[in-house]
Amino acid sequence: MLETLKAAFVTLLVTIDPPGVAPVFLALTAGMSFQARREVALRATGFAFAVLVLFAFGGRPVLNLLGISISAFRIAGGVLLFYLAVEMIFGREERKKQDFANQAVSRDHISNIAAFPLAIPLLAGPGSITATILLAERAENDWPLLFALAVVIAAIMAIAFFAFLSADWFGRFLGVTGQIVLSRMLGVILAALAAQFVIDGVTTVAGLRNPPG
């Protein structure tokens, strides 16, 4: 159980990437008071937590309804996460995050930035939702483990909350070069985790087609 939770923590932390979202938070909340920024951060992380927990507990029934095996979802999810990792490594993810910020500003959605783009798709996006469903599947019907996964998600959101509030200081501390290096390192880790998801899916399918004995 401990190993599963450690893997869940690392996977979600890398996928959600709170330090990478923090600069977007700064751009979207420029000119706001500290109290207003704190409210936006709290609402964004709370909403993202609700979305991810919903997929953690309800993702499998949806897959069953659609007739999608978990092995197929592992492979597809691993490919998706690998694509996200490649974007992080080559710097494309930062440009996408800034594009979301620009869209929110240009469409005059400042009052709703906690929901879009902060909660969805920056915190609870395709990558983190996919990772959550895959991690929940590892728990199968182990309800204590599923609730522990919800606690892990809450911990990641707490990290994101404090990253938002300390984004200004953290950005100055790392500098532009430091932020780039951190993003690339996280991308490499996510690529390895994505490869593991694909390996697990392929291994399961191979085992079903070629049972031992």
N, C-alpha and C positions, 0 to 999 in steps of 0.2 A: 504493500500500500504506500509506504513512504517513497519508494522509487517512482511509482506512478505519479504521485503528487509532485515530486521534484521535477520529473519530466514535464508535467503539466505547467508548472510555474515557469520553467525556462522557455517552453514553447510559446506560451501566451505572452510572456514578457517580451520576447524577441519579435513576435508577430505584431503585437500592438505597438511596441516601440514608443513608450511615453516620452523619452527625450526627443524623439523625432517629431512628435505631434506638438510638443511644447512651443516651438517657434511659430506654428500656425495659430495656436491659442493667443500668443502675444500679438500677432498681426490682427486677429479678429477682435480683440478686446482693447486695442489701442485707444487711449483717451478715457477709458472707463475708470471709475474709482476702484480701490482695492476691494471694497465690499461687493461691488457689482461683478468684478472679475471672480471673486470667490463664489458668488452665487452661480455664475455661468459654469465654473469648474465643477461645482457640486452637482448641478443638474445634468451636465454632460456625462460625468462618470456614473451617476446613478442610473441614467437612462441606458447607457451602454451595458452596465451590469445586468439590468433587467433583460435586455435583449439576449445577451450571451447565456444567462441562466435559463431562459426560455428554450434556447436551442440545445442546451446541455440536457435538459429533462425531456424535451419534446422532439428532438431531432430524429431519433430512431423511428418513432411511429410514423413520421412524415416519410422517411425513406422506405419503410415497409409499405406504406400506402401507394407510393409511386413504383414499387417493385424494384427498388435499387438495393443491391447487396452491399453490405458494409465493406467488402473487399474492393468492389468497384469504386465506392466512395473514398476509400483509403488511397487508391491509386490516383483518382482524379484530384482529390484534395492535396495529395503530395505534389502532383504536377503544378497545381495552382500556387501552393506555397513556394515551390521552387521558382516559379515565374516571379513571384513577389520578391524572393531573395535576390534574383538576378537584377531586378529593378533597383533594389537597395544598394547592391554592390556597385552598379554603374551610375548611381545618382539619379535615376529617373523617378524614384519614389518621392524625393523631396520636391521635384517639380510638380508632380501630381497633387501633393498636399497643398502647395501654394496655389495651384489652379482652383482647388476647392475653396480656398480662402477668398480668392478673387471673385469667384462666382457668388459666394455668399454676400460679399460687399456690393457687387454690381446689381444684384437682384433685391437689394434693400431688405435682406433677411437678418439684419443684425439682432433683432429681438428674438430670433429663433436659432441663433448659432449654437446653443447648447445641444439642440437636436440634430441640426445640420449646419456645418459638416462635422462638428466635433464628435458627437456620439456615433452618428452614422454618416459617412462610412469610415472616419478616421480611427475611432476606437473599436467599434463593433462593425467591422467591414467583412468582405468576403473571406479574407485570410484568417482573421480571428474566429469568425463563425465556423469556418471549415475545421480549424484546429480544435475548437470546442467540441464539435460533434464527434470528431475522431477520438479525442481524449475521453469523452463520455462513453463511447463505445467500449473502450478498454475496461471501464468499470462494469459494463454489462448490467446486471440487475443488483449490483452491490450498492444499496441505497446509502449506507454510511460513506462509501467512497464518492458517490455522486454529490452528497452534501459537502464532503471535504473539497471536491472540485469547485463547488460554489464558493467556498471560503477562499480558495486560491484565486478565483476570479475577483472576489471582493478585495483581496490583497493587491492584485494588479491594479485595480481601479483606485485604490488608496495611493499607490505609487504614482499613478497618472495624475491624481488630484494634487499631490504635493509637487509633482513636476510642473504642473501648470502654474501653481502659485509661486514657485521659485524659478520659473523659466527665465526671467530677466537675469538673475544672478548666475544661473547655470550656464546660460549662453555666453555671458562674459567670461566665466571661468574656463570653459572649454575653448572658446574662440571658434572661428570658422573652421580651421584645420582640425581641431579636436572633434567637432561635431561630424565632420566628414569621415574621419577615421573611425569613430564610434559606429556610425551608420554602416560602414563597410564591414566592420567586424561582426555586427549583428546579422548582416546579410549572409555572411559565410556560415555562421552558426545555424541560421534558419535553413539554408540550403542543405546542410547535413541532416537536420531534422526532417525536412521534406523527403530526402532520399530514403530515410528510415521508414517513413510512412508508406512509400511506394514498395519498398522491399517487403514490409509486413503484408501488404495487400497481395503482392505477387506470390509470396510464400504460402499464404492461406489458400489462394486459388490452386496453386500447384499441388498442395496437400490434399485438397478435395478431389482433384482429378486423378491423382496417383496415390491413393491411400496405402499406408504401409502394409506389407504382407500380401 
